[in-house]
Amino acid sequence: MALAIESAIIKLQGDNMHWFIFFGLAIPIFFILVYLFYKFTAYKLENDNMEIESLSELVSDNPVGLSESELNKLKEKQKLAQKQLKEVIDKVPVEMVNGRFVARPDKLINESRNGESFDN
């Protein structure tokens, strides 16, 4: 009787040993995937807070061949336009819902009724 129990335990251990190998391989793969997910989320959070770049920053300084005074006027105009765009975007009321910014038009209407004007 003891021999039968002992042989059954040995057989049971032999059948289940492949699960330890599988588990031993699965754990490092899991941690590698967690590390990659961490890196991806850090990259996404960093890039979600980017500023809007003007066209002049993306291309060369004078691709059309403008004179220097015309080029400086154009640069000032673009800077002013970027500043105005940033001001308008900052005035739009938003609220964080489930990790996303959602516009709140009801607050926009209430603020405009209180005397604040969004037109310049």
GUNU-905126 format. One line per 5 residues: number of its first residue (from 1); their letters; for each residue x, z, y of N, C-alpha, C, O, CB. Coordinates in Angstrom, 3 decimals, always signed. Atoms other than C-alpha are relative to their C-alpha. Last residue first. Glycine has a CB too. Layout:
NUM) a) X:Z:Y:X:Z:Y:X:Z:Y:X:Z:Y:X:Z:Y  ...
***
This chain:
120) ndfse) -0.968:-0.281:-1.077:-11.200:-28.722:+91.086:-0.234:-0.909:+1.159:+0.476:-0.829:+2.161:+1.438:-0.151:-0.489  -0.425:+1.212:-0.697:-14.146:-28.565:+88.688:+0.958:+0.391:+1.118:+0.777:+1.415:+1.777:-1.224:-0.788:+0.565  -1.079:+0.576:+0.782:-14.422:-25.600:+86.309:+0.466:-1.322:+0.605:+1.389:-1.945:+0.081:-0.445:-0.205:-1.447  +0.129:+1.435:+0.141:-16.410:-23.561:+88.764:+1.197:-0.518:-0.794:+2.332:-0.076:-0.612:-0.100:-0.692:+1.389  -1.294:+0.607:+0.283:-16.845:-19.841:+88.485:-0.220:-1.481:-0.233:-1.097:-1.875:-1.002:+0.693:+0.668:-1.231
115) gnrse) -0.664:+0.461:-1.210:-19.999:-18.706:+90.204:+1.371:-0.615:-0.249:+1.971:-1.170:+0.671:+0.135:+1.133:+0.953  -0.492:-1.123:-0.803:-21.505:-16.491:+87.557:+0.779:-0.455:+1.222:+1.317:+0.370:+1.961:+0.871:+0.899:-0.845  +1.126:-0.547:-0.770:-23.516:-19.447:+86.263:+0.441:+1.156:+0.895:-0.178:+1.429:+1.923:-1.112:+0.471:-0.947  +0.291:+0.952:-1.082:-20.293:-21.222:+85.252:-1.178:+0.480:+0.839:-1.251:+0.172:+2.029:-0.297:-1.400:-0.574  -1.043:-0.092:-1.014:-19.204:-18.125:+83.317:-0.275:-0.951:+1.150:-0.016:-0.613:+2.305:+1.365:-0.296:-0.609
110) nilkd) +0.143:-1.266:-0.718:-22.517:-17.918:+81.457:+1.038:+0.125:+1.107:+0.722:+0.604:+2.196:+0.123:+1.179:-0.967  +1.186:+0.115:-0.851:-22.404:-21.626:+80.527:-0.165:+1.272:+0.824:-0.469:+1.197:+2.015:-1.271:-0.265:-0.853  -0.332:+0.975:-1.037:-18.842:-21.333:+79.200:-1.158:-0.133:+0.981:-0.941:-0.193:+2.191:+0.336:-1.372:-0.626  -0.821:-0.709:-0.983:-19.758:-18.161:+77.304:+0.385:-0.918:+1.144:+0.502:-0.469:+2.284:+1.257:+0.571:-0.658  +0.876:-0.949:-0.686:-22.595:-20.031:+75.567:+0.771:+0.803:+1.040:+0.232:+1.100:+2.107:-0.659:+0.943:-1.009
105) pravf) +0.645:+0.622:-1.165:-20.221:-22.929:+74.824:-0.938:+0.946:+0.743:-1.158:+0.769:+1.941:-0.770:-1.221:-0.436  +1.186:-0.810:-0.307:-18.045:-20.703:+72.597:-0.688:-0.575:+1.238:-0.458:-0.094:+2.347:+0.386:+1.504:+0.227  +0.445:+0.031:-1.390:-15.466:-22.977:+71.003:-1.272:+0.811:+0.153:-2.120:+0.840:-0.739:-0.224:-1.446:+0.474  +1.306:+0.638:-0.113:-14.165:-21.880:+67.582:-0.420:+0.075:+1.466:-0.355:+1.140:+2.080:-1.064:+0.684:-0.942  +0.554:-0.148:-1.330:-10.508:-21.086:+66.947:-1.283:-0.813:+0.092:-1.303:-2.004:-0.220:+1.016:-0.441:+1.080
100) rgnvm) +0.090:+1.230:-0.796:-9.816:-20.773:+63.261:-0.564:+0.325:+1.375:-1.356:+1.254:+1.541:-0.883:-1.064:-0.714  -1.315:+0.607:-0.167:-8.599:-17.863:+61.082:-0.004:-1.294:+0.790:+1.030:-1.959:+0.864:+0.597:-0.251:-1.324  -0.580:+0.366:+1.300:-12.063:-16.945:+59.837:+1.322:-0.740:+0.152:+1.582:-1.698:-0.576:-0.978:-0.860:-0.789  +0.959:-0.227:+1.078:-13.476:-16.945:+63.376:+0.619:-0.522:-1.280:+0.899:-1.715:-1.399:-1.377:-0.693:+0.290  -0.606:+0.161:+1.320:-11.121:-16.574:+66.362:-1.033:+0.389:-1.061:-1.488:+1.531:-1.118:+1.302:+0.869:-0.136
95) evpvk) +0.017:-1.249:+0.754:-13.093:-17.077:+69.581:+0.586:-0.268:-1.379:+0.328:-1.319:-1.967:-1.448:+0.582:-0.107  -0.063:+0.153:+1.451:-12.762:-19.718:+72.248:+0.023:+1.375:-0.638:+0.333:+2.379:+0.003:+1.243:-0.826:-0.427  +0.098:-1.241:+0.778:-13.690:-19.917:+75.910:-0.027:-0.295:-1.506:-0.837:-1.085:-1.989:-1.262:+0.791:+0.408  +1.032:+0.161:+1.020:-12.371:-23.088:+77.564:-0.064:+1.279:-0.840:+0.932:+1.667:-1.450:+0.288:-1.250:-0.900  +1.293:-0.470:-0.497:-10.433:-22.019:+80.645:-1.105:-0.097:-1.045:-2.133:+0.569:-0.921:-0.395:-0.790:+1.223
90) divek) +0.016:-1.462:-0.055:-7.028:-22.254:+78.923:-1.348:+0.550:+0.451:-1.700:+1.677:+0.103:+1.087:+0.494:+0.933  +0.067:-0.495:+1.380:-7.701:-25.882:+77.985:-0.058:+1.523:-0.021:-0.767:+2.109:-0.840:+1.212:-0.496:-0.815  +1.348:+0.264:+0.498:-8.486:-26.678:+81.622:-0.159:+0.524:-1.416:-1.181:+1.124:-1.748:-0.309:-1.501:+0.048  +0.938:-0.898:-0.683:-5.306:-24.987:+82.841:-1.422:-0.182:-0.529:-2.133:+0.796:-0.757:+0.032:-0.246:+1.517  -0.204:-1.340:+0.542:-3.179:-26.758:+80.204:-0.967:+1.000:+0.634:-1.504:+1.870:-0.052:+1.449:+0.450:+0.223
85) lqkqa) +0.554:-0.013:+1.354:-4.663:-30.113:+81.192:+0.139:+1.381:-0.624:-0.794:+1.866:-1.265:+0.697:-1.051:-0.879  +1.452:-0.042:-0.129:-3.971:-29.397:+84.868:-0.667:+0.042:-1.378:-1.645:+0.763:-1.577:-0.502:-1.215:+0.800  +0.361:-1.325:-0.511:-0.336:-28.530:+84.104:-1.520:+0.138:+0.108:-2.085:+1.163:-0.274:+0.660:+0.249:+1.377  -0.177:-0.958:+1.097:+0.077:-31.628:+81.940:-0.401:+1.406:+0.430:-1.017:+2.144:-0.339:+1.458:-0.005:-0.486  +1.072:+0.251:+0.965:-1.401:-33.811:+84.708:+0.095:+0.968:-1.182:-0.926:+1.477:-1.644:+0.055:-1.458:-0.499
80) lkqke) +1.228:-0.526:-0.583:+0.908:-32.222:+87.279:-1.169:-0.180:-0.967:-1.992:+0.721:-1.126:-0.301:-0.694:+1.340  -0.096:-1.462:+0.042:+3.915:-32.822:+85.045:-1.270:+0.644:+0.554:-1.774:+1.625:+0.006:+1.228:+0.483:+0.795  +0.205:-0.429:+1.386:+2.800:-36.422:+84.504:+0.084:+1.522:-0.125:-0.697:+2.127:-0.860:+1.037:-0.662:-0.922  +1.414:+0.214:+0.320:+2.431:-37.019:+88.247:-0.312:+0.467:-1.421:-1.346:+1.091:-1.658:-0.369:-1.486:+0.163  +0.750:-1.066:-0.671:+5.828:-35.454:+88.889:-1.489:-0.111:-0.313:-2.167:+0.892:-0.539:+0.227:-0.054:+1.523
75) klknl) -0.278:-1.267:+0.698:+7.396:-37.733:+86.279:-0.781:+1.153:+0.624:-1.345:+1.980:-0.093:+1.511:+0.313:+0.029  +0.719:+0.036:+1.268:+5.677:-40.801:+87.750:+0.205:+1.298:-0.789:-0.730:+1.825:-1.392:+0.456:-1.205:-0.835  +1.416:-0.169:-0.310:+6.900:-39.933:+91.241:-0.830:+0.048:-1.284:-1.742:+0.864:-1.415:-0.492:-1.138:+0.913  +0.203:-1.409:-0.360:+10.435:-39.432:+89.896:-1.454:+0.281:+0.347:-1.979:+1.340:+0.002:+0.896:+0.384:+1.177  -0.118:-0.795:+1.221:+10.302:-42.822:+88.159:-0.233:+1.475:+0.288:-0.924:+2.152:-0.473:+1.375:-0.200:-0.639
70) esesl) +1.241:+0.194:+0.757:+9.025:-44.522:+91.291:-0.009:+0.829:-1.273:-1.035:+1.383:-1.666:-0.192:-1.476:-0.342  +1.063:-0.715:-0.732:+11.894:-42.976:+93.286:-1.346:-0.150:-0.726:-2.113:+0.809:-0.818:-0.114:-0.536:+1.460  -0.144:-1.453:+0.182:+14.451:-44.014:+90.657:-1.105:+0.771:+0.711:-1.600:+1.768:+0.185:+1.363:+0.466:+0.512  -1.024:-0.534:-0.905:+13.261:-47.607:+90.473:+0.002:+1.519:-0.140:-0.927:+2.105:-0.697:-0.264:-0.433:+1.495  +0.488:-0.387:-1.322:+11.310:-48.525:+87.399:+1.164:+0.442:+0.871:+2.230:+0.818:+0.384:-1.051:+1.125:-0.109
65) gvpnd) -0.916:+0.471:-1.034:+12.962:-50.340:+84.483:-0.502:+0.290:+1.401:-0.293:-0.514:+2.309:+0.234:-1.476:-0.152  +0.557:+1.177:-0.651:+10.173:-50.082:+81.947:+0.927:-0.565:+1.059:+0.770:-1.715:+1.467:-1.328:+0.332:+0.616  +0.102:+1.152:+0.901:+11.855:-47.743:+79.425:-0.459:-1.278:+0.694:-0.221:-2.371:+0.180:-0.946:+0.320:-1.121  +0.503:+1.104:-0.812:+13.102:-45.270:+82.044:-0.128:-1.255:-0.859:+0.694:-2.163:-0.744:+0.929:-0.262:+1.212  +0.355:-0.404:-1.352:+13.782:-41.803:+80.604:-0.643:-1.130:+0.804:-1.562:-0.881:+1.584:+1.225:+0.500:+0.718
60) svles) -1.142:-0.106:-0.909:+13.707:-42.800:+76.968:-0.489:+0.244:+1.424:-1.677:+0.114:+1.718:+0.871:-1.278:-0.062  -0.717:+1.272:-0.146:+10.652:-42.036:+74.903:+1.157:+0.186:+0.965:+1.353:+1.268:+1.520:-0.950:-1.127:+0.497  -0.139:+0.657:+1.288:+9.172:-38.789:+73.556:+0.812:-1.286:+0.080:+1.485:-1.648:-0.885:-1.356:-0.295:-0.568  -0.945:-0.744:+0.825:+9.704:-36.579:+76.602:+0.268:-0.702:-1.325:+1.306:-0.480:-1.949:-0.519:+1.403:-0.254  -1.354:+0.176:-0.522:+8.125:-39.138:+78.927:+1.044:+0.747:-0.830:+2.210:+0.353:-0.858:+0.062:+0.469:+1.442
55) lseie) -0.572:+1.233:+0.521:+5.011:-39.270:+76.753:+1.444:-0.181:+0.458:+2.259:-0.757:-0.263:-0.841:-1.195:+0.433  +0.331:+1.181:-0.782:+4.199:-35.661:+77.496:+0.721:-1.210:-0.578:+1.689:-1.077:-1.326:+0.371:+0.202:+1.486  -1.152:+0.615:-0.657:+4.358:-33.082:+74.770:-0.451:-1.210:+0.786:-1.336:-1.953:+0.362:+1.079:-0.396:-1.025  +0.223:+1.438:-0.095:+1.377:-30.897:+73.935:+1.169:-0.597:+0.777:+1.461:-0.177:+1.897:-1.377:-0.329:+0.691  +0.494:+0.465:-1.287:+2.708:-27.460:+73.046:-0.231:-1.504:-0.063:+0.377:-2.199:-0.877:+0.990:+0.358:+1.137
50) mndne) -0.803:+0.956:-0.756:+3.079:-26.259:+69.452:-0.678:-0.372:+1.315:-1.904:-0.329:+1.424:+0.255:-1.256:-0.834  -0.109:-0.476:-1.377:+1.420:-23.094:+68.170:+0.834:-0.934:+0.867:+1.453:-0.495:+1.836:+0.599:+1.390:+0.023  +1.326:-0.055:-0.594:+0.183:-24.586:+64.882:+0.043:+0.405:+1.469:-0.916:+0.159:+2.200:-0.869:+0.963:-0.770  +0.370:+1.281:-0.580:+3.748:-25.590:+64.006:-1.393:-0.011:+0.600:-1.705:-0.917:+1.374:+0.099:-1.062:-1.033  -0.935:+0.353:-1.066:+5.032:-22.046:+63.487:-0.444:-1.282:+0.695:-0.357:-1.378:+1.919:+1.425:-0.161:-0.559
45) lkyat) +0.266:-0.888:-1.127:+1.959:-20.976:+61.527:+0.909:-0.326:+1.173:+0.493:-0.220:+2.327:+0.179:+1.458:-0.413  +1.266:+0.366:-0.617:+2.279:-24.038:+59.289:-0.301:+0.881:+1.213:-0.759:+0.377:+2.239:-1.132:+0.102:-1.019  -0.171:+1.288:-0.684:+5.989:-23.445:+58.609:-1.289:-0.393:+0.721:-1.241:-0.843:+1.865:+0.409:-1.105:-1.008  -0.834:-0.269:-1.178:+5.409:-19.768:+57.786:+0.191:-1.276:+0.810:+0.140:-1.242:+2.039:+1.373:+0.580:-0.418  +0.842:-0.659:-0.994:+2.530:-20.765:+55.495:+0.794:+0.331:+1.264:+0.264:+0.224:+2.370:-0.613:+1.276:-0.586
40) fkyfl) +0.979:+0.947:-0.539:+4.711:-23.278:+53.675:-0.865:+0.649:+1.073:-1.097:+0.050:+2.123:-0.884:-0.549:-1.121  -0.709:+0.912:-0.899:+7.614:-20.843:+53.243:-0.969:-0.979:+0.654:-0.845:-1.269:+1.844:+1.092:-0.765:-0.763  -0.421:-0.769:-1.162:+5.313:-18.169:+51.797:+0.692:-0.900:+1.017:+0.415:-0.815:+2.213:+0.931:+1.144:-0.421  +1.200:-0.227:-0.797:+3.693:-20.694:+49.456:+0.327:+0.768:+1.278:-0.211:+0.462:+2.342:-1.047:+0.760:-0.818  +0.326:+1.272:-0.647:+7.134:-21.805:+48.248:-1.253:+0.128:+0.873:-1.316:-0.456:+1.955:-0.202:-1.098:-1.056
35) yvlif) -1.016:+0.244:-1.028:+8.115:-18.171:+47.563:-0.307:-1.305:+0.750:-0.224:-1.339:+1.978:+1.418:-0.061:-0.638  +0.300:-0.931:-1.090:+4.852:-17.520:+45.673:+0.974:-0.209:+1.150:+0.561:-0.189:+2.310:+0.060:+1.461:-0.493  +1.180:+0.506:-0.703:+5.450:-20.669:+43.598:-0.404:+0.910:+1.157:-0.813:+0.418:+2.209:-1.167:-0.150:-0.972  -0.431:+1.195:-0.734:+8.969:-19.519:+42.716:-1.171:-0.579:+0.785:-1.005:-0.965:+1.942:+0.578:-1.063:-0.969  -0.693:-0.461:-1.195:+7.603:-16.082:+41.820:+0.545:-1.167:+0.820:+0.607:-1.084:+2.046:+1.133:+0.941:-0.383
30) fipia) +0.949:-0.611:-0.929:+5.073:-17.615:+39.439:+0.687:+0.421:+1.290:+0.174:+0.156:+2.377:-0.679:+1.205:-0.648  +0.738:+1.107:-0.614:+7.684:-19.857:+37.822:-1.001:+0.536:+1.012:-1.169:-0.046:+2.083:-0.724:-0.841:-1.075  -0.833:+0.645:-1.039:+9.907:-16.810:+37.270:-0.708:-1.176:+0.681:-0.540:-1.380:+1.883:+1.312:-0.489:-0.614  -0.274:-0.909:-1.118:+6.999:-14.942:+35.562:+0.924:-0.642:+1.039:+0.583:-0.612:+2.222:+0.626:+1.298:-0.519  +1.066:+0.078:-1.001:+5.828:-17.852:+33.408:+0.287:+0.860:+1.229:-0.052:+0.473:+2.347:-1.320:+0.422:-0.616
25) lgffi) -0.153:+1.214:-0.797:+9.078:-18.282:+31.474:-1.020:-0.072:+1.131:-0.740:-0.655:+2.179:-0.130:-1.226:-0.887  -1.312:-0.034:-0.649:+9.203:-14.693:+30.223:+0.264:-1.241:+0.836:+0.969:-1.160:+1.842:+1.089:+0.149:-1.038  +0.119:-0.910:-1.138:+5.464:-14.805:+29.507:+1.312:+0.063:+0.781:+1.306:+0.097:+2.011:-0.404:+1.406:-0.476  +0.875:+0.647:-0.974:+5.904:-17.859:+27.282:-0.119:+0.853:+1.272:-0.028:+0.339:+2.387:-1.395:-0.248:-0.614  -0.790:+1.102:-0.559:+8.844:-16.232:+25.501:-0.804:-0.712:+1.088:-0.280:-1.008:+2.161:+0.417:-1.005:-1.116
20) fwhmn) -1.024:-0.603:-0.859:+6.864:-13.030:+25.062:+0.875:-1.075:+0.635:+1.254:-0.964:+1.801:+0.870:+0.983:-0.806  +0.635:-0.354:-1.256:+3.891:-15.027:+23.772:+0.993:+0.663:+0.960:+0.879:+0.502:+2.175:-1.186:+0.925:-0.256  -0.019:+1.169:-0.875:+6.124:-16.654:+21.124:-0.697:+0.286:+1.335:-0.416:-0.395:+2.321:-0.667:-1.190:-0.696  -1.248:+0.067:-0.758:+6.762:-13.199:+19.670:+0.026:-1.212:+0.933:+0.674:-1.164:+1.979:+1.193:-0.049:-0.954  +0.201:-0.260:-1.428:+3.124:-12.780:+18.687:+1.267:-0.110:+0.827:+1.204:+0.033:+2.048:-0.583:+1.359:+0.185
15) dgqlk) +0.969:+0.924:-0.577:+3.251:-14.398:+15.267:-0.134:+0.170:+1.514:-0.427:-0.792:+2.225:-1.349:+0.193:-0.658  -0.555:+1.341:-0.002:+6.461:-12.638:+14.243:-0.940:-1.003:+0.637:-0.487:-1.933:+1.305:+0.327:-0.427:-1.403  -1.033:+0.064:-1.024:+5.114:-9.239:+15.253:+0.586:-1.411:+0.086:+0.846:-1.895:+1.188:+1.109:+1.024:-0.293  +0.667:-0.055:-1.297:+1.945:-9.773:+13.237:+1.010:-0.091:+1.139:+0.771:-0.776:+2.133:-0.821:+1.286:+0.125  +0.637:+1.303:-0.211:+3.935:-10.855:+10.167:-0.670:-0.051:+1.372:-0.592:-1.070:+2.059:-1.034:-0.286:-1.111
10) iiase) -1.080:+0.961:-0.226:+6.181:-7.788:+10.470:-0.585:-1.388:+0.276:-0.129:-2.098:+1.173:+0.956:-0.046:-1.222  -0.538:-0.282:-1.334:+3.127:-5.554:+10.858:+1.101:-0.994:+0.337:+1.155:-1.504:+1.456:+0.537:+1.448:+0.083  +0.985:+0.473:-0.968:+1.430:-7.186:+7.845:+0.486:+0.221:+1.428:+0.255:-0.619:+2.297:-1.340:+0.705:-0.215  -0.120:+1.461:-0.055:+4.600:-6.741:+5.750:-1.008:-0.590:+0.986:-0.721:-1.606:+1.619:-0.207:-0.611:-1.401  -1.268:+0.342:-0.635:+4.675:-3.037:+6.613:+0.162:-1.515:+0.118:+0.612:-2.010:+1.151:+1.170:+0.597:-0.790
5) ialam) +0.157:-0.292:-1.428:+1.001:-2.606:+5.817:+1.256:-0.405:+0.755:+1.188:-0.985:+1.838:-0.302:+1.499:+0.226  +0.934:+0.982:-0.536:+1.443:-4.342:+2.455:-0.193:+0.197:+1.504:-0.255:-0.775:+2.257:-1.349:+0.095:-0.727  -0.706:+1.271:-0.066:+4.539:-2.303:+1.626:-0.892:-1.087:+0.607:-0.411:-1.939:+1.355:+0.475:-0.418:-1.397  -0.877:-0.069:-1.169:+2.743:+0.935:+2.479:+0.748:-1.313:+0.185:+1.012:-1.727:+1.313:+0.995:+1.165:-0.136  +0.817:+0.000:-1.183:+0.000:+0.000:+0.000:+0.870:+0.000:+1.259:+0.630:-0.786:+2.176:-0.935:+1.200:-0.009
***
